[in-house]
Amino acid sequence: MIKEFKIITNSGKETIRLGQSLGSLLTAGDVVGLVGELGSGKTWLTKGIALGLGVDPATVVTSPSFALVNEYEGRVTLYHIDVYRLGNVAEFISAGLEEYLYAGGVVVLEWADRWPEILPENSIRVELSIPNENERLIKFAAIHPRAVQIIESLRA
Protein backbone atom coordinates (compact mmCIF):
# COMPACT_ATOMS: atom_id res chain seq x y z
CA MET A 1 0.00 0.00 0.00
CA ILE A 2 1.30 3.44 -0.90
CA LYS A 3 1.78 5.89 1.95
CA GLU A 4 1.58 9.56 0.93
CA PHE A 5 1.47 13.01 2.39
CA LYS A 6 1.68 16.56 1.11
CA ILE A 7 3.14 19.75 2.51
CA ILE A 8 3.42 23.31 1.21
CA THR A 9 6.54 25.40 1.74
CA ASN A 10 6.47 29.15 1.27
CA SER A 11 10.15 29.91 0.66
CA GLY A 12 13.46 28.37 -0.30
CA LYS A 13 14.42 28.43 3.37
CA GLU A 14 11.34 26.40 4.32
CA THR A 15 12.12 23.89 1.57
CA ILE A 16 15.68 23.58 2.89
CA ARG A 17 14.37 23.05 6.45
CA LEU A 18 12.03 20.31 5.20
CA GLY A 19 14.95 18.69 3.39
CA GLN A 20 17.06 18.93 6.53
CA SER A 21 14.35 17.11 8.50
CA LEU A 22 14.24 14.44 5.81
CA GLY A 23 18.04 14.16 5.71
CA SER A 24 18.21 13.65 9.47
CA LEU A 25 16.05 10.52 9.04
CA LEU A 26 18.05 8.99 6.19
CA THR A 27 20.72 6.32 6.54
CA ALA A 28 23.02 4.39 4.21
CA GLY A 29 21.08 2.73 1.41
CA ASP A 30 18.16 5.16 1.36
CA VAL A 31 17.16 6.59 -2.02
CA VAL A 32 15.11 9.73 -2.66
CA GLY A 33 13.72 10.19 -6.16
CA LEU A 34 12.88 13.80 -6.97
CA VAL A 35 10.32 14.76 -9.59
CA GLY A 36 9.39 18.27 -10.66
CA GLU A 37 9.79 20.87 -13.34
CA LEU A 38 12.76 23.21 -13.53
CA GLY A 39 12.65 25.71 -10.67
CA SER A 40 10.35 23.60 -8.48
CA GLY A 41 12.86 23.34 -5.62
CA LYS A 42 14.61 20.00 -6.16
CA THR A 43 18.04 21.44 -5.47
CA TRP A 44 16.80 23.46 -2.46
CA LEU A 45 15.37 20.27 -0.96
CA THR A 46 18.67 18.49 -1.66
CA LYS A 47 20.61 21.29 0.09
CA GLY A 48 18.50 20.58 3.16
CA ILE A 49 18.99 16.82 2.87
CA ALA A 50 22.75 17.45 2.81
CA LEU A 51 22.50 19.50 6.01
CA GLY A 52 20.42 16.77 7.65
CA LEU A 53 23.11 14.26 6.72
CA GLY A 54 25.75 16.36 8.43
CA VAL A 55 27.38 17.85 5.34
CA ASP A 56 29.33 20.97 6.31
CA PRO A 57 26.95 23.97 6.03
CA ALA A 58 29.71 25.89 4.21
CA THR A 59 29.61 23.32 1.39
CA VAL A 60 27.90 24.61 -1.73
CA VAL A 61 25.34 22.07 -2.92
CA THR A 62 24.53 22.45 -6.60
CA SER A 63 22.64 20.42 -9.15
CA PRO A 64 25.03 18.09 -10.99
CA SER A 65 23.40 18.72 -14.37
CA PHE A 66 26.68 18.50 -16.26
CA ALA A 67 28.75 16.37 -13.86
CA LEU A 68 25.83 13.90 -13.50
CA VAL A 69 26.76 13.18 -9.87
CA ASN A 70 28.10 15.22 -6.96
CA GLU A 71 29.32 13.59 -3.77
CA TYR A 72 29.10 15.23 -0.36
CA GLU A 73 30.63 13.85 2.82
CA GLY A 74 28.57 13.85 6.00
CA ARG A 75 27.71 11.15 8.54
CA VAL A 76 26.75 9.22 5.39
CA THR A 77 27.96 10.06 1.88
CA LEU A 78 25.33 11.85 -0.21
CA TYR A 79 25.29 11.03 -3.91
CA HIS A 80 23.33 13.73 -5.72
CA ILE A 81 22.52 12.53 -9.25
CA ASP A 82 20.85 14.51 -12.06
CA VAL A 83 19.72 12.57 -15.14
CA TYR A 84 18.16 15.51 -16.98
CA ARG A 85 20.67 15.35 -19.84
CA LEU A 86 20.52 11.58 -20.31
CA GLY A 87 18.35 10.19 -23.07
CA ASN A 88 17.62 6.66 -21.86
CA VAL A 89 18.31 3.98 -19.28
CA ALA A 90 21.22 2.62 -21.30
CA GLU A 91 23.02 5.96 -20.91
CA PHE A 92 22.32 5.87 -17.16
CA ILE A 93 23.85 2.41 -16.90
CA SER A 94 26.81 3.10 -19.22
CA ALA A 95 27.66 6.20 -17.18
CA GLY A 96 27.98 3.91 -14.14
CA LEU A 97 25.23 5.72 -12.24
CA GLU A 98 23.36 2.56 -11.29
CA GLU A 99 26.27 1.63 -9.01
CA TYR A 100 25.55 4.66 -6.78
CA LEU A 101 22.13 3.24 -5.94
CA TYR A 102 23.90 0.42 -4.09
CA ALA A 103 27.10 2.15 -2.95
CA GLY A 104 26.12 2.40 0.72
CA GLY A 105 25.39 6.11 0.82
CA VAL A 106 22.21 8.13 0.47
CA VAL A 107 21.16 8.82 -3.11
CA VAL A 108 19.11 11.80 -4.24
CA LEU A 109 18.12 11.34 -7.88
CA GLU A 110 16.70 14.32 -9.75
CA TRP A 111 14.27 13.59 -12.63
CA ALA A 112 13.43 10.21 -11.09
CA ASP A 113 10.23 9.99 -13.14
CA ARG A 114 12.20 9.44 -16.35
CA TRP A 115 12.92 5.78 -15.60
CA PRO A 116 11.20 4.79 -12.36
CA GLU A 117 12.11 1.15 -12.99
CA ILE A 118 15.75 1.87 -12.09
CA LEU A 119 14.91 2.91 -8.55
CA PRO A 120 15.17 0.39 -5.72
CA GLU A 121 11.98 -0.70 -4.01
CA ASN A 122 12.92 1.23 -0.85
CA SER A 123 12.90 4.61 -2.66
CA ILE A 124 10.98 7.62 -1.46
CA ARG A 125 9.32 9.56 -4.27
CA VAL A 126 9.17 13.31 -3.77
CA GLU A 127 7.19 15.34 -6.29
CA LEU A 128 7.60 19.12 -6.23
CA SER A 129 5.25 21.50 -8.02
CA ILE A 130 4.74 25.25 -8.19
CA PRO A 131 1.19 26.32 -7.24
CA ASN A 132 2.30 29.97 -7.36
CA GLU A 133 5.47 32.07 -7.33
CA ASN A 134 6.24 31.64 -3.62
CA GLU A 135 4.76 28.24 -2.80
CA ARG A 136 6.03 24.73 -3.43
CA LEU A 137 3.69 21.78 -3.07
CA ILE A 138 5.76 18.78 -2.03
CA LYS A 139 4.25 15.29 -2.14
CA PHE A 140 6.00 12.34 -0.52
CA ALA A 141 5.13 8.75 -1.47
CA ALA A 142 6.54 5.38 -0.40
CA ILE A 143 5.68 1.70 -0.55
CA HIS A 144 8.59 -0.11 1.13
CA PRO A 145 8.32 -0.37 4.95
CA ARG A 146 11.61 1.53 5.50
CA ALA A 147 10.54 4.36 3.18
CA VAL A 148 7.07 4.50 4.75
CA GLN A 149 8.69 4.74 8.20
CA ILE A 150 10.78 7.70 7.01
CA ILE A 151 7.86 9.69 5.61
CA GLU A 152 5.70 8.90 8.65
CA SER A 153 8.48 10.24 10.89
CA LEU A 154 8.81 13.30 8.67
CA ARG A 155 5.08 13.91 8.84
CA ALA A 156 4.99 13.67 12.65
Backbone as CSV, one residue per row, in Angstrom:
resi,resn,N_x,N_y,N_z,CA_x,CA_y,CA_z,C_x,C_y,C_z
1,MET,0.847,-1.187,0.000,0.000,0.000,0.000,0.888,1.245,0.000
2,ILE,0.525,2.203,-0.800,1.305,3.436,-0.900,0.940,4.380,0.241
3,LYS,1.961,4.889,0.892,1.784,5.894,1.949,2.169,7.237,1.344
4,GLU,1.320,8.239,1.505,1.581,9.558,0.926,1.250,10.657,1.929
5,PHE,1.911,11.790,1.745,1.468,13.007,2.394,2.011,14.204,1.634
6,LYS,1.335,15.335,1.824,1.679,16.564,1.109,1.974,17.664,2.109
7,ILE,2.827,18.580,1.688,3.139,19.749,2.507,3.427,20.913,1.566
8,ILE,3.117,22.107,2.000,3.424,23.307,1.214,4.505,24.093,1.939
9,THR,5.531,24.491,1.199,6.541,25.400,1.741,6.350,26.746,1.055
10,ASN,6.709,27.800,1.770,6.472,29.150,1.273,7.740,29.924,0.953
11,SER,8.878,29.244,0.990,10.151,29.906,0.656,11.222,28.840,0.453
12,GLY,12.316,29.254,-0.155,13.459,28.367,-0.300,13.960,27.896,1.051
13,LYS,13.951,28.796,2.034,14.423,28.433,3.375,13.552,27.340,3.989
14,GLU,12.232,27.431,3.800,11.336,26.397,4.324,11.574,25.067,3.623
15,THR,11.839,25.112,2.319,12.121,23.891,1.572,13.423,23.262,2.066
16,ILE,14.419,24.088,2.335,15.683,23.583,2.893,15.440,22.957,4.269
17,ARG,14.647,23.601,5.117,14.365,23.049,6.453,13.656,21.692,6.361
18,LEU,12.713,21.583,5.409,12.029,20.310,5.203,13.033,19.244,4.752
19,GLY,13.911,19.610,3.829,14.952,18.688,3.388,15.868,18.286,4.519
20,GLN,16.192,19.229,5.391,17.058,18.935,6.533,16.388,17.918,7.457
21,SER,15.095,18.089,7.678,14.352,17.115,8.499,14.387,15.743,7.842
22,LEU,14.185,15.704,6.532,14.245,14.436,5.811,15.645,13.831,5.912
23,GLY,16.657,14.637,5.655,18.038,14.156,5.713,18.413,13.581,7.057
24,SER,17.883,14.151,8.123,18.205,13.654,9.469,17.650,12.253,9.707
25,LEU,16.674,11.845,8.903,16.051,10.521,9.043,16.683,9.469,8.139
26,LEU,17.482,9.897,7.186,18.045,8.989,6.190,19.315,8.312,6.681
27,THR,19.509,7.082,6.230,20.719,6.318,6.537,21.232,5.660,5.259
28,ALA,22.388,5.053,5.361,23.017,4.391,4.214,22.033,3.455,3.525
29,GLY,21.961,3.574,2.209,21.080,2.728,1.411,19.759,3.360,1.054
30,ASP,19.421,4.486,1.683,18.156,5.156,1.362,18.284,5.907,0.038
31,VAL,17.188,5.927,-0.718,17.157,6.589,-2.018,15.944,7.508,-2.067
32,VAL,16.177,8.745,-2.501,15.112,9.732,-2.658,15.054,10.102,-4.133
33,GLY,13.922,9.843,-4.762,13.719,10.189,-6.162,12.924,11.476,-6.264
34,LEU,13.533,12.499,-6.849,12.883,13.801,-6.975,12.271,13.978,-8.363
35,VAL,11.057,14.515,-8.365,10.323,14.765,-9.591,9.802,16.191,-9.535
36,GLY,9.932,16.918,-10.623,9.390,18.271,-10.664,10.040,19.077,-11.768
37,GLU,9.293,20.044,-12.258,9.795,20.869,-13.344,10.980,21.726,-12.892
38,LEU,11.668,22.300,-13.847,12.763,23.215,-13.530,12.253,24.322,-12.620
39,GLY,13.018,24.637,-11.583,12.646,25.708,-10.665,11.661,25.315,-9.580
40,SER,11.351,24.023,-9.465,10.354,23.603,-8.478,10.936,23.395,-7.078
41,GLY,12.263,23.429,-6.945,12.863,23.339,-5.618,13.623,22.059,-5.339
42,LYS,13.893,21.267,-6.365,14.606,20.003,-6.158,15.978,20.224,-5.522
43,THR,16.707,21.199,-6.023,18.044,21.444,-5.467,17.951,22.061,-4.080
44,TRP,16.973,22.910,-3.819,16.797,23.462,-2.463,16.538,22.341,-1.471
45,LEU,15.661,21.401,-1.844,15.372,20.274,-0.963,16.645,19.455,-0.728
46,THR,17.424,19.257,-1.782,18.673,18.493,-1.659,19.674,19.204,-0.761
47,LYS,19.729,20.534,-0.820,20.610,21.290,0.089,20.242,20.973,1.533
48,GLY,18.949,20.920,1.806,18.500,20.585,3.156,18.827,19.152,3.539
49,ILE,18.643,18.228,2.600,18.986,16.823,2.873,20.463,16.731,3.248
50,ALA,21.310,17.444,2.509,22.753,17.448,2.811,22.997,17.931,4.234
51,LEU,22.333,18.998,4.632,22.500,19.500,6.007,22.052,18.455,7.020
52,GLY,20.922,17.798,6.750,20.416,16.770,7.654,21.328,15.564,7.752
53,LEU,22.138,15.352,6.713,23.109,14.256,6.716,24.444,14.667,7.320
54,GLY,24.528,15.912,7.783,25.748,16.363,8.435,26.812,16.904,7.493
55,VAL,26.429,17.216,6.254,27.380,17.853,5.339,27.672,19.250,5.879
56,ASP,28.907,19.661,5.816,29.332,20.974,6.310,28.445,22.066,5.703
57,PRO,27.819,22.910,6.535,26.949,23.973,6.032,27.644,24.938,5.068
58,ALA,28.973,25.012,5.128,29.710,25.891,4.209,29.854,25.277,2.817
59,THR,29.517,23.994,2.679,29.611,23.315,1.387,28.510,23.823,0.468
60,VAL,28.879,24.158,-0.747,27.904,24.614,-1.735,27.332,23.388,-2.441
61,VAL,26.027,23.192,-2.278,25.342,22.071,-2.916,24.685,22.599,-4.184
62,THR,25.081,22.033,-5.315,24.528,22.448,-6.602,24.003,21.238,-7.358
63,SER,23.144,21.500,-8.322,22.637,20.419,-9.149,23.740,19.934,-10.083
64,PRO,23.954,18.629,-10.146,25.030,18.089,-10.989,24.593,17.873,-12.441
65,SER,23.939,18.860,-13.025,23.397,18.723,-14.370,24.441,18.297,-15.394
66,PHE,25.646,18.818,-15.286,26.675,18.498,-16.264,27.643,17.437,-15.757
67,ALA,27.853,17.376,-14.451,28.748,16.373,-13.864,28.030,15.028,-13.710
68,LEU,26.723,15.031,-13.732,25.828,13.895,-13.504,25.723,13.490,-12.047
69,VAL,26.832,13.545,-11.289,26.762,13.183,-9.871,27.728,14.052,-9.069
70,ASN,27.251,14.532,-7.938,28.095,15.221,-6.963,28.069,14.398,-5.684
71,GLU,29.223,14.304,-5.037,29.323,13.586,-3.767,29.604,14.571,-2.652
72,TYR,28.921,14.376,-1.528,29.100,15.226,-0.361,29.308,14.338,0.852
73,GLU,30.325,14.652,1.638,30.634,13.846,2.824,29.934,14.411,4.056
74,GLY,29.211,13.544,4.734,28.566,13.848,6.000,28.659,12.597,6.855
75,ARG,27.684,12.391,7.744,27.707,11.155,8.535,27.511,9.947,7.627
76,VAL,26.895,10.186,6.474,26.754,9.220,5.388,27.042,10.000,4.113
77,THR,27.697,9.376,3.140,27.963,10.061,1.878,26.657,10.289,1.124
78,LEU,26.483,11.504,0.622,25.334,11.853,-0.206,25.778,11.848,-1.662
79,TYR,25.087,11.054,-2.470,25.295,11.028,-3.910,24.107,11.746,-4.548
80,HIS,24.360,12.924,-5.100,23.326,13.728,-5.724,23.462,13.545,-7.239
81,ILE,22.475,12.887,-7.837,22.518,12.530,-9.253,21.440,13.302,-10.009
82,ASP,21.797,13.791,-11.196,20.852,14.507,-12.056,20.895,13.848,-13.433
83,VAL,19.764,13.272,-13.857,19.724,12.567,-15.138,19.029,13.367,-16.238
84,TYR,18.873,14.665,-16.026,18.158,15.512,-16.984,18.723,15.406,-18.399
85,ARG,20.034,15.359,-18.518,20.667,15.354,-19.837,20.761,13.975,-20.477
86,LEU,20.421,12.930,-19.756,20.519,11.582,-20.312,19.263,11.235,-21.112
87,GLY,19.471,10.490,-22.190,18.353,10.186,-23.073,17.612,8.902,-22.768
88,ASN,18.283,7.941,-22.119,17.622,6.662,-21.862,18.343,5.904,-20.742
89,VAL,17.759,4.786,-20.366,18.305,3.975,-19.278,19.699,3.463,-19.632
90,ALA,19.910,3.124,-20.891,21.219,2.620,-21.299,22.314,3.640,-21.009
91,GLU,22.043,4.915,-21.224,23.019,5.964,-20.909,23.255,6.046,-19.407
92,PHE,22.206,5.874,-18.624,22.323,5.871,-17.159,23.263,4.750,-16.721
93,ILE,23.041,3.576,-17.272,23.853,2.415,-16.895,25.282,2.550,-17.413
94,SER,25.448,2.987,-18.665,26.806,3.097,-19.223,27.623,4.181,-18.524
95,ALA,26.954,5.164,-17.940,27.655,6.203,-17.176,28.047,5.703,-15.777
96,GLY,27.633,4.488,-15.438,27.976,3.911,-14.137,27.140,4.436,-12.989
97,LEU,26.034,5.103,-13.296,25.234,5.722,-12.242,24.449,4.707,-11.418
98,GLU,24.116,3.585,-12.007,23.361,2.562,-11.288,24.121,2.090,-10.043
99,GLU,25.444,2.084,-10.126,26.270,1.632,-9.007,26.056,2.488,-7.756
100,TYR,25.766,3.777,-7.932,25.553,4.657,-6.783,24.328,4.243,-5.976
101,LEU,23.346,3.648,-6.635,22.128,3.236,-5.936,22.413,2.179,-4.875
102,TYR,23.560,1.499,-5.009,23.904,0.415,-4.094,25.281,0.615,-3.461
103,ALA,25.740,1.859,-3.418,27.101,2.151,-2.945,27.191,2.372,-1.441
104,GLY,26.075,2.269,-0.733,26.117,2.395,0.722,25.991,3.811,1.243
105,GLY,25.641,4.742,0.385,25.387,6.108,0.821,23.904,6.398,0.716
106,VAL,23.574,7.682,0.741,22.212,8.131,0.469,22.228,8.709,-0.937
107,VAL,21.248,8.332,-1.751,21.160,8.823,-3.115,19.953,9.747,-3.240
108,VAL,20.192,10.919,-3.825,19.105,11.800,-4.236,19.196,11.867,-5.752
109,LEU,18.144,11.418,-6.423,18.116,11.342,-7.882,17.094,12.322,-8.432
110,GLU,17.592,13.359,-9.118,16.695,14.325,-9.753,16.205,13.776,-11.086
111,TRP,14.951,14.057,-11.413,14.274,13.594,-12.625,14.016,12.092,-12.531
112,ALA,13.647,11.636,-11.350,13.430,10.212,-11.087,12.238,9.640,-11.848
113,ASP,11.389,10.477,-12.394,10.232,9.992,-13.136,10.591,9.524,-14.542
114,ARG,11.804,9.822,-14.992,12.200,9.445,-16.348,12.241,7.934,-16.518
115,TRP,12.822,7.236,-15.554,12.919,5.775,-15.599,12.693,5.220,-14.201
116,PRO,11.468,5.230,-13.728,11.200,4.785,-12.357,11.622,3.337,-12.104
117,GLU,11.732,2.555,-13.157,12.107,1.152,-12.990,13.539,0.970,-12.481
118,ILE,14.373,2.005,-12.571,15.750,1.868,-12.093,15.869,2.049,-10.581
119,LEU,14.836,2.620,-9.979,14.913,2.914,-8.548,14.660,1.669,-7.704
120,PRO,15.419,1.518,-6.634,15.171,0.390,-5.723,13.791,0.497,-5.081
121,GLU,13.302,-0.631,-4.629,11.980,-0.702,-4.007,11.848,0.213,-2.783
122,ASN,12.968,0.445,-2.087,12.919,1.232,-0.852,12.958,2.742,-1.094
123,SER,12.817,3.177,-2.340,12.898,4.607,-2.660,11.715,5.396,-2.118
124,ILE,12.013,6.641,-1.814,10.980,7.618,-1.459,10.810,8.514,-2.673
125,ARG,9.594,8.671,-3.140,9.320,9.562,-4.269,8.882,10.910,-3.705
126,VAL,9.518,11.972,-4.199,9.172,13.314,-3.767,8.870,14.130,-5.018
127,GLU,7.618,14.553,-5.130,7.193,15.341,-6.290,6.990,16.788,-5.856
128,LEU,7.689,17.694,-6.537,7.599,19.115,-6.226,6.879,19.835,-7.361
129,SER,5.947,20.704,-7.007,5.247,21.499,-8.017,5.139,22.941,-7.537
130,ILE,4.760,23.806,-8.448,4.741,25.246,-8.186,3.304,25.758,-8.304
131,PRO,2.551,25.790,-7.180,1.186,26.321,-7.241,1.163,27.819,-7.552
132,ASN,2.154,28.547,-7.033,2.304,29.968,-7.363,3.763,30.357,-7.128
133,GLU,4.077,31.610,-7.348,5.465,32.074,-7.330,6.223,31.740,-6.040
134,ASN,5.556,31.834,-4.897,6.244,31.639,-3.624,6.065,30.257,-3.014
135,GLU,5.058,29.525,-3.422,4.759,28.238,-2.797,5.328,27.067,-3.593
136,ARG,5.653,26.011,-2.844,6.026,24.731,-3.432,5.178,23.665,-2.759
137,LEU,4.450,22.916,-3.573,3.685,21.784,-3.075,4.592,20.570,-3.188
138,ILE,4.827,19.903,-2.067,5.759,18.780,-2.028,5.002,17.547,-1.556
139,LYS,4.962,16.533,-2.436,4.252,15.290,-2.142,5.268,14.168,-1.950
140,PHE,5.141,13.478,-0.839,5.999,12.337,-0.516,5.183,11.063,-0.707
141,ALA,5.809,10.037,-1.289,5.134,8.755,-1.466,6.146,7.628,-1.273
142,ALA,5.673,6.538,-0.654,6.536,5.384,-0.401,5.693,4.128,-0.316
143,ILE,6.334,3.002,-0.662,5.681,1.698,-0.553,6.433,0.808,0.432
144,HIS,7.736,0.766,0.318,8.593,-0.109,1.134,8.483,0.289,2.609
145,PRO,8.462,-0.685,3.525,8.323,-0.365,4.954,9.339,0.660,5.465
146,ARG,10.592,0.566,5.051,11.612,1.532,5.499,11.265,2.934,5.003
147,ALA,10.881,3.057,3.746,10.542,4.360,3.176,9.273,4.928,3.817
148,VAL,8.304,4.062,4.072,7.071,4.496,4.749,7.405,5.028,6.146
149,GLN,8.276,4.319,6.854,8.693,4.745,8.196,9.311,6.147,8.143
150,ILE,10.126,6.392,7.137,10.776,7.701,7.009,9.737,8.797,6.804
151,ILE,8.817,8.600,5.861,7.862,9.691,5.612,6.858,9.844,6.752
152,GLU,6.565,8.764,7.458,5.698,8.901,8.645,6.411,9.702,9.728
153,SER,7.700,9.474,9.900,8.481,10.238,10.887,8.577,11.698,10.471
154,LEU,8.721,11.929,9.184,8.808,13.295,8.668,7.492,14.034,8.875
155,ARG,6.416,13.333,8.713,5.079,13.913,8.839,4.750,14.269,10.283
156,ALA,5.316,13.507,11.229,4.986,13.668,12.649,5.396,15.018,13.207
